[in-house]
Amino acid sequence: MAGIKLAKLPDRTPVKLAIAVMPDLHVRLLDYAAAYAETYGQEEPLGELIPAMLAGFLDSDRGFAKGRGARSQADRING
């Protein structure tokens, strides 16, 4: 059906990453998970919290967003 308004949905297949963190960061992440559970009354595994934390960090990094926007615009122009 040509001409529908909704564009094709992007790939939504999760990408699994394995990382190693230093012990002090692991403790901080566990403390954050505890604070989250205390705040919202629901425990969430670190594997669920970390992607949201990373997304929030990237969304709030204005320098990254500005640079990424400039690169995206250059890619569109240079096609």
N, C-alpha and C positions, 0 to 999 in steps of 0.2 A: 504494500500500500504506500505509494509515493506521496510525498507532500504532507505528512503528518507533522504536527508542531513539535512533538517530543523527539529529541535527538536520541540516537542509540545510547543505551546506558553504558558507562565505562566498565572496565573489568573490575569486579569486586571480589576477586579471589584473594584471600589473605596471603601475605608473604610471611613465612615463618623465619625469624632471625634468632640466632643463638648468640648471646653476648656473655662476656665475663666481666664482673665488676669487682672492685676492691672491697674488702670486708667492711670498711667504714661506710661506703656507699650502700652496701647491702643493709646495714643496720639502719641507715637513714631511710631507705625505702620501706623497711619493715615498720619503722616509726611512723612514716607517712600513712601506710596502710592502716595502722592502728588509729591514727587521727581521723582518717576517712571513716572508719567504722564507728568511732565515737560520734562524729558529726552527723552521719546519716543513719546510724543504727543498723548498718548492714556491712558485713565483711565482704571484701572483694579480693581475689588473688592478685598478687603482684603482676602476673601476666595480663590481667585485664586493666590494671591501673596504669602501668607503664606506657602503653600506646597512647592513652588519653593524656598523660603527663607530657609526653614528647610532642604530641599534636598541639597542646596548649602552649608549650614553650615556643615551638616554631611559629604558631599563629601570633604570638606576642613579640616576636623579634622583628622590629621594624626595619633594621638594617638588612636582614635577610629578605624580608618581603620586598623591599625596595630594589635590591639587587636582583632578586628572582624575577620581579616584574620587568625590569630593564632587559634581562636576558630573554624573557618570553617575548617581549615586544621586538627585540632584535631578530629572534628566530622567525617571527611572523613576517618581518620585512624582508629578511634574507631568504625566506621560504624554502 
